[in-house]
Amino acid sequence: MEVLFGGSFDPVHLGHLVVAEAAGEALGAHVRFVPAREQPFKRAALVATAEQRAAMLELAVAGNPRLAVERIELTLPPPSYTVRTLRALAQREPGNRFTLLLGADAAQDLPAWHEAAALPGLADIVVFARPGTSVPRHSLIGRVIEVPALDISATAIREHVKRGRSIRYLVPDAVREYLAAHGLYH
Ligand code: ATP
């Protein structure tokens, strides 16, 4: 089973990583971060390019055999609808069974996603709880798992960088060095 954890990851932070690690452990599976090329609900807020967001993810997962980066959405035409991503993966890897890992906030919006009704046929849907959000229950959701919660958001990271504040211990060191070297989020 292959777990897919999608998002904008602009940038990836320790909140994402702790969730991926715990979910991979709970589900006994590899977890692939799937950076969106262009996310239908967040298009205007992206600051780093898709290639930069993927590069930061590669740095973040380096050395952890449980975690990987899935770049398929970077090669598909925008916008990155999950249903299209899953169909493309099913075609590329017909033998694999996929699980979609969603935060409670994303799960809340799930019924409004493009072709939402087709999703459970393409992947099992697992939701994890995030601080400050309740876990929705609807028929599309297969399972709910508990994960350690860190109150970190990419928005807060970008704000910190903009104000010249430290992001040490909020993102992996290699990610912090990358965004400094590329002048991101100033
Ligand atoms: P932004 O602040 O730009 O909205 P974000 O930090 O929420 O970004 P996304 O790339 O939107 O990051 O996150 C992808 C997924 O990771 C979402 O489903 C979101 O619920 C989850 N997520 C983000 N931050 C955390 C966190 N601190 N703990 C648990 N899950 C998180």
py3Dmol code that shows the C-alpha trace and the ligand (Angstrom):
import py3Dmol

protein = """\
ATOM      1  CA  MET A   1       0.000   0.000   0.000  1.00  0.00           C
ATOM      2  CA  GLU A   2       1.266   3.457  -0.938  1.00  0.00           C
ATOM      3  CA  VAL A   3       0.121   6.466   1.080  1.00  0.00           C
ATOM      4  CA  LEU A   4      -0.188   9.800  -0.722  1.00  0.00           C
ATOM      5  CA  PHE A   5      -0.016  13.052   1.226  1.00  0.00           C
ATOM      6  CA  GLY A   6      -0.821  15.998  -1.009  1.00  0.00           C
ATOM      7  CA  GLY A   7      -0.527  19.704  -0.412  1.00  0.00           C
ATOM      8  CA  SER A   8       1.218  22.830  -1.499  1.00  0.00           C
ATOM      9  CA  PHE A   9       4.110  22.349   0.954  1.00  0.00           C
ATOM     10  CA  ASP A  10       5.093  25.996   0.577  1.00  0.00           C
ATOM     11  CA  PRO A  11       7.315  25.162   2.435  1.00  0.00           C
ATOM     12  CA  VAL A  12       7.235  21.671   3.997  1.00  0.00           C
ATOM     13  CA  HIS A  13       7.571  21.944   7.802  1.00  0.00           C
ATOM     14  CA  LEU A  14       7.914  19.654  10.804  1.00  0.00           C
ATOM     15  CA  GLY A  15       4.094  19.522  11.189  1.00  0.00           C
ATOM     16  CA  HIS A  16       3.877  17.757   7.819  1.00  0.00           C
ATOM     17  CA  LEU A  17       6.811  15.463   8.553  1.00  0.00           C
ATOM     18  CA  VAL A  18       5.588  14.271  11.937  1.00  0.00           C
ATOM     19  CA  VAL A  19       2.188  13.481  10.392  1.00  0.00           C
ATOM     20  CA  ALA A  20       3.737  11.538   7.499  1.00  0.00           C
ATOM     21  CA  GLU A  21       5.987   9.546   9.815  1.00  0.00           C
ATOM     22  CA  ALA A  22       3.151   8.674  12.217  1.00  0.00           C
ATOM     23  CA  ALA A  23       0.736   7.802   9.413  1.00  0.00           C
ATOM     24  CA  GLY A  24       3.318   5.617   7.691  1.00  0.00           C
ATOM     25  CA  GLU A  25       3.919   3.812  10.946  1.00  0.00           C
ATOM     26  CA  ALA A  26       0.203   3.420  11.757  1.00  0.00           C
ATOM     27  CA  LEU A  27      -0.608   2.143   8.267  1.00  0.00           C
ATOM     28  CA  GLY A  28       2.587   0.114   7.837  1.00  0.00           C
ATOM     29  CA  ALA A  29       3.289   1.817   4.529  1.00  0.00           C
ATOM     30  CA  HIS A  30       5.496   4.207   2.610  1.00  0.00           C
ATOM     31  CA  VAL A  31       4.293   7.789   2.450  1.00  0.00           C
ATOM     32  CA  ARG A  32       4.805   9.904  -0.656  1.00  0.00           C
ATOM     33  CA  PHE A  33       4.492  13.673  -0.405  1.00  0.00           C
ATOM     34  CA  VAL A  34       2.661  14.894  -3.501  1.00  0.00           C
ATOM     35  CA  PRO A  35       3.355  18.589  -4.098  1.00  0.00           C
ATOM     36  CA  ALA A  36       0.599  20.228  -6.119  1.00  0.00           C
ATOM     37  CA  ARG A  37       1.620  21.965  -9.288  1.00  0.00           C
ATOM     38  CA  GLU A  38      -1.156  24.444  -8.790  1.00  0.00           C
ATOM     39  CA  GLN A  39      -3.804  23.899  -6.119  1.00  0.00           C
ATOM     40  CA  PRO A  40      -7.333  24.829  -7.186  1.00  0.00           C
ATOM     41  CA  PHE A  41      -8.238  26.353  -3.789  1.00  0.00           C
ATOM     42  CA  LYS A  42      -4.956  28.151  -3.065  1.00  0.00           C
ATOM     43  CA  ARG A  43      -3.645  29.302  -6.424  1.00  0.00           C
ATOM     44  CA  ALA A  44      -2.959  32.930  -5.431  1.00  0.00           C
ATOM     45  CA  ALA A  45      -1.128  32.114  -2.202  1.00  0.00           C
ATOM     46  CA  LEU A  46       1.784  30.133  -3.660  1.00  0.00           C
ATOM     47  CA  VAL A  47       5.106  31.829  -3.300  1.00  0.00           C
ATOM     48  CA  ALA A  48       7.668  29.186  -4.248  1.00  0.00           C
ATOM     49  CA  THR A  49       7.562  27.438  -7.618  1.00  0.00           C
ATOM     50  CA  ALA A  50       6.434  23.809  -7.825  1.00  0.00           C
ATOM     51  CA  GLU A  51      10.025  22.810  -8.572  1.00  0.00           C
ATOM     52  CA  GLN A  52      11.295  24.664  -5.479  1.00  0.00           C
ATOM     53  CA  ARG A  53       8.580  23.126  -3.271  1.00  0.00           C
ATOM     54  CA  ALA A  54       9.498  19.648  -4.563  1.00  0.00           C
ATOM     55  CA  ALA A  55      13.200  20.348  -4.006  1.00  0.00           C
ATOM     56  CA  MET A  56      12.533  21.347  -0.385  1.00  0.00           C
ATOM     57  CA  LEU A  57      10.518  18.148   0.098  1.00  0.00           C
ATOM     58  CA  GLU A  58      13.423  16.079  -1.285  1.00  0.00           C
ATOM     59  CA  LEU A  59      15.731  17.686   1.270  1.00  0.00           C
ATOM     60  CA  ALA A  60      13.179  17.078   4.047  1.00  0.00           C
ATOM     61  CA  VAL A  61      12.736  13.331   3.370  1.00  0.00           C
ATOM     62  CA  ALA A  62      16.400  12.558   2.636  1.00  0.00           C
ATOM     63  CA  GLY A  63      17.637   9.680   4.775  1.00  0.00           C
ATOM     64  CA  ASN A  64      14.168   8.458   5.808  1.00  0.00           C
ATOM     65  CA  PRO A  65      13.349   5.221   3.940  1.00  0.00           C
ATOM     66  CA  ARG A  66       9.648   5.540   4.863  1.00  0.00           C
ATOM     67  CA  LEU A  67       9.162   8.888   3.111  1.00  0.00           C
ATOM     68  CA  ALA A  68       9.452   9.935  -0.538  1.00  0.00           C
ATOM     69  CA  VAL A  69       8.424  12.674  -2.957  1.00  0.00           C
ATOM     70  CA  GLU A  70       5.956  11.931  -5.758  1.00  0.00           C
ATOM     71  CA  ARG A  71       6.367  14.488  -8.564  1.00  0.00           C
ATOM     72  CA  ILE A  72       3.539  13.257 -10.782  1.00  0.00           C
ATOM     73  CA  GLU A  73       1.437  16.427 -10.434  1.00  0.00           C
ATOM     74  CA  LEU A  74       4.343  18.474 -11.776  1.00  0.00           C
ATOM     75  CA  THR A  75       4.052  16.557 -15.049  1.00  0.00           C
ATOM     76  CA  LEU A  76       0.235  16.646 -15.343  1.00  0.00           C
ATOM     77  CA  PRO A  77      -1.626  19.605 -16.832  1.00  0.00           C
ATOM     78  CA  PRO A  78      -2.856  22.082 -14.186  1.00  0.00           C
ATOM     79  CA  PRO A  79      -4.975  22.366 -12.096  1.00  0.00           C
ATOM     80  CA  SER A  80      -3.945  19.399  -9.912  1.00  0.00           C
ATOM     81  CA  TYR A  81      -7.238  17.652  -9.259  1.00  0.00           C
ATOM     82  CA  THR A  82      -6.689  14.641  -6.990  1.00  0.00           C
ATOM     83  CA  VAL A  83      -8.951  12.428  -9.086  1.00  0.00           C
ATOM     84  CA  ARG A  84      -6.681  13.033 -12.105  1.00  0.00           C
ATOM     85  CA  THR A  85      -3.577  12.355 -10.056  1.00  0.00           C
ATOM     86  CA  LEU A  86      -4.984   9.038  -8.810  1.00  0.00           C
ATOM     87  CA  ARG A  87      -5.984   7.958 -12.317  1.00  0.00           C
ATOM     88  CA  ALA A  88      -2.519   8.791 -13.627  1.00  0.00           C
ATOM     89  CA  LEU A  89      -0.887   6.831 -10.800  1.00  0.00           C
ATOM     90  CA  ALA A  90      -3.195   3.844 -11.358  1.00  0.00           C
ATOM     91  CA  GLN A  91      -2.157   3.829 -14.994  1.00  0.00           C
ATOM     92  CA  ARG A  92       1.554   4.136 -14.191  1.00  0.00           C
ATOM     93  CA  GLU A  93       1.488   1.599 -11.316  1.00  0.00           C
ATOM     94  CA  PRO A  94      -1.403  -0.808 -11.955  1.00  0.00           C
ATOM     95  CA  GLY A  95      -0.251  -3.193  -9.215  1.00  0.00           C
ATOM     96  CA  ASN A  96      -0.278  -0.657  -6.398  1.00  0.00           C
ATOM     97  CA  ARG A  97      -3.105   0.137  -4.001  1.00  0.00           C
ATOM     98  CA  PHE A  98      -3.200   3.776  -2.916  1.00  0.00           C
ATOM     99  CA  THR A  99      -4.328   5.511   0.253  1.00  0.00           C
ATOM    100  CA  LEU A 100      -5.067   9.208   0.329  1.00  0.00           C
ATOM    101  CA  LEU A 101      -3.987  10.882   3.562  1.00  0.00           C
ATOM    102  CA  LEU A 102      -5.928  14.041   4.382  1.00  0.00           C
ATOM    103  CA  GLY A 103      -5.964  16.546   7.209  1.00  0.00           C
ATOM    104  CA  ALA A 104      -9.326  17.193   8.818  1.00  0.00           C
ATOM    105  CA  ASP A 105      -9.451  20.630   7.169  1.00  0.00           C
ATOM    106  CA  ALA A 106      -8.996  19.111   3.714  1.00  0.00           C
ATOM    107  CA  ALA A 107     -11.462  16.328   4.555  1.00  0.00           C
ATOM    108  CA  GLN A 108     -14.071  18.959   5.385  1.00  0.00           C
ATOM    109  CA  ASP A 109     -13.888  20.260   1.800  1.00  0.00           C
ATOM    110  CA  LEU A 110     -13.694  16.793   0.233  1.00  0.00           C
ATOM    111  CA  PRO A 111     -17.314  16.547  -1.019  1.00  0.00           C
ATOM    112  CA  ALA A 112     -16.695  19.706  -3.083  1.00  0.00           C
ATOM    113  CA  TRP A 113     -13.599  18.307  -4.822  1.00  0.00           C
ATOM    114  CA  HIS A 114     -13.666  17.639  -8.552  1.00  0.00           C
ATOM    115  CA  GLU A 115     -15.407  14.246  -9.098  1.00  0.00           C
ATOM    116  CA  ALA A 116     -15.357  13.530  -5.346  1.00  0.00           C
ATOM    117  CA  ALA A 117     -17.633  10.507  -5.687  1.00  0.00           C
ATOM    118  CA  ALA A 118     -14.998   8.770  -7.833  1.00  0.00           C
ATOM    119  CA  LEU A 119     -12.259   9.085  -5.190  1.00  0.00           C
ATOM    120  CA  PRO A 120     -13.080   6.087  -2.931  1.00  0.00           C
ATOM    121  CA  GLY A 121     -12.936   3.814  -5.990  1.00  0.00           C
ATOM    122  CA  LEU A 122      -9.408   4.999  -6.707  1.00  0.00           C
ATOM    123  CA  ALA A 123      -7.953   5.119  -3.180  1.00  0.00           C
ATOM    124  CA  ASP A 124      -8.779   4.470   0.462  1.00  0.00           C
ATOM    125  CA  ILE A 125      -9.256   7.768   2.261  1.00  0.00           C
ATOM    126  CA  VAL A 126      -7.634   8.184   5.668  1.00  0.00           C
ATOM    127  CA  VAL A 127      -8.054  11.350   7.714  1.00  0.00           C
ATOM    128  CA  PHE A 128      -5.822  12.581  10.525  1.00  0.00           C
ATOM    129  CA  ALA A 129      -6.786  15.083  13.186  1.00  0.00           C
ATOM    130  CA  ARG A 130      -5.110  18.511  13.198  1.00  0.00           C
ATOM    131  CA  PRO A 131      -5.162  20.919  16.156  1.00  0.00           C
ATOM    132  CA  GLY A 132      -8.172  23.239  16.199  1.00  0.00           C
ATOM    133  CA  THR A 133     -10.194  21.279  13.666  1.00  0.00           C
ATOM    134  CA  SER A 134     -12.839  18.637  14.269  1.00  0.00           C
ATOM    135  CA  VAL A 135     -12.754  15.474  12.175  1.00  0.00           C
ATOM    136  CA  PRO A 136     -15.670  15.367   9.736  1.00  0.00           C
ATOM    137  CA  ARG A 137     -17.468  12.067   9.189  1.00  0.00           C
ATOM    138  CA  HIS A 138     -18.923  11.323   5.817  1.00  0.00           C
ATOM    139  CA  SER A 139     -19.233   8.362   3.523  1.00  0.00           C
ATOM    140  CA  LEU A 140     -16.111   9.183   1.504  1.00  0.00           C
ATOM    141  CA  ILE A 141     -13.866   8.789   4.553  1.00  0.00           C
ATOM    142  CA  GLY A 142     -12.609   5.293   5.320  1.00  0.00           C
ATOM    143  CA  ARG A 143     -10.574   5.653   8.481  1.00  0.00           C
ATOM    144  CA  VAL A 144      -9.437   8.263  11.002  1.00  0.00           C
ATOM    145  CA  ILE A 145      -6.009   8.089  12.627  1.00  0.00           C
ATOM    146  CA  GLU A 146      -4.445   9.999  15.507  1.00  0.00           C
ATOM    147  CA  VAL A 147      -1.128  11.714  14.866  1.00  0.00           C
ATOM    148  CA  PRO A 148       1.058  14.001  17.000  1.00  0.00           C
ATOM    149  CA  ALA A 149      -0.013  17.587  16.459  1.00  0.00           C
ATOM    150  CA  LEU A 150       2.441  20.443  16.004  1.00  0.00           C
ATOM    151  CA  ASP A 151       0.913  23.870  15.688  1.00  0.00           C
ATOM    152  CA  ILE A 152       2.960  24.946  12.656  1.00  0.00           C
ATOM    153  CA  SER A 153       1.660  26.181   9.299  1.00  0.00           C
ATOM    154  CA  ALA A 154       3.401  27.101   6.085  1.00  0.00           C
ATOM    155  CA  THR A 155       1.674  30.481   6.311  1.00  0.00           C
ATOM    156  CA  ALA A 156       3.339  31.105   9.685  1.00  0.00           C
ATOM    157  CA  ILE A 157       6.735  30.036   8.279  1.00  0.00           C
ATOM    158  CA  ARG A 158       6.400  32.465   5.362  1.00  0.00           C
ATOM    159  CA  GLU A 159       5.405  35.260   7.771  1.00  0.00           C
ATOM    160  CA  HIS A 160       8.381  34.541  10.016  1.00  0.00           C
ATOM    161  CA  VAL A 161      10.772  34.689   7.070  1.00  0.00           C
ATOM    162  CA  LYS A 162       9.198  37.907   5.815  1.00  0.00           C
ATOM    163  CA  ARG A 163       9.689  39.530   9.218  1.00  0.00           C
ATOM    164  CA  GLY A 164      13.217  38.232   9.588  1.00  0.00           C
ATOM    165  CA  ARG A 165      12.248  35.940  12.468  1.00  0.00           C
ATOM    166  CA  SER A 166      13.806  32.540  13.115  1.00  0.00           C
ATOM    167  CA  ILE A 167      12.300  29.396  11.604  1.00  0.00           C
ATOM    168  CA  ARG A 168      14.872  27.118  13.208  1.00  0.00           C
ATOM    169  CA  TYR A 169      13.192  23.971  14.668  1.00  0.00           C
ATOM    170  CA  LEU A 170      10.061  24.651  12.588  1.00  0.00           C
ATOM    171  CA  VAL A 171      11.491  23.289   9.319  1.00  0.00           C
ATOM    172  CA  PRO A 172      14.385  20.852   8.734  1.00  0.00           C
ATOM    173  CA  ASP A 173      17.777  22.590   8.674  1.00  0.00           C
ATOM    174  CA  ALA A 174      18.296  21.685   5.010  1.00  0.00           C
ATOM    175  CA  VAL A 175      14.981  23.353   4.110  1.00  0.00           C
ATOM    176  CA  ARG A 176      15.890  26.444   6.120  1.00  0.00           C
ATOM    177  CA  GLU A 177      19.215  26.644   4.281  1.00  0.00           C
ATOM    178  CA  TYR A 178      17.524  26.135   0.901  1.00  0.00           C
ATOM    179  CA  LEU A 179      15.036  28.925   1.360  1.00  0.00           C
ATOM    180  CA  ALA A 180      17.681  31.294   2.614  1.00  0.00           C
ATOM    181  CA  ALA A 181      19.928  30.461  -0.356  1.00  0.00           C
ATOM    182  CA  HIS A 182      17.057  31.037  -2.810  1.00  0.00           C
ATOM    183  CA  GLY A 183      15.724  34.173  -1.135  1.00  0.00           C
ATOM    184  CA  LEU A 184      12.264  32.639  -0.736  1.00  0.00           C
ATOM    185  CA  TYR A 185       9.376  34.303   1.166  1.00  0.00           C
ATOM    186  CA  HIS A 186      11.012  37.687   1.651  1.00  0.00           C
TER     187      HIS A 186
END
"""
ligand_1 = """\
31
ATP
P -0.712 26.980 4.484
O -0.399 27.575 5.817
O 0.023 27.621 3.329
O -2.180 26.797 4.233
P -0.138 24.298 5.467
O 0.954 24.385 6.452
O -1.523 24.077 5.967
O -0.072 25.518 4.474
P -0.396 22.494 3.190
O 0.643 22.326 2.165
O -1.656 23.134 2.862
O 0.318 23.189 4.465
O -0.616 21.124 3.927
C -0.888 19.933 3.306
C -1.602 19.104 4.322
O -0.869 19.104 5.544
C -2.990 19.642 4.662
O -3.903 18.572 4.551
C -2.906 20.092 6.083
O -4.044 19.700 6.800
C -1.713 19.340 6.643
N -0.980 20.102 7.643
C -0.407 21.296 7.513
N 0.178 21.695 8.652
C -0.036 20.720 9.553
C 0.313 20.537 10.947
N 0.987 21.446 11.636
N -0.074 19.405 11.542
C -0.773 18.491 10.853
N -1.116 18.602 9.564
C -0.770 19.696 8.910
"""
view = py3Dmol.view(width=600, height=400)
view.addModel(protein, "pdb")
view.setStyle({"model": 0}, {"cartoon": {"style": "trace"}})
view.addModel(ligand_1, "xyz")
view.setStyle({"model": 1}, {"stick": {}})
view.zoomTo()
view.show()
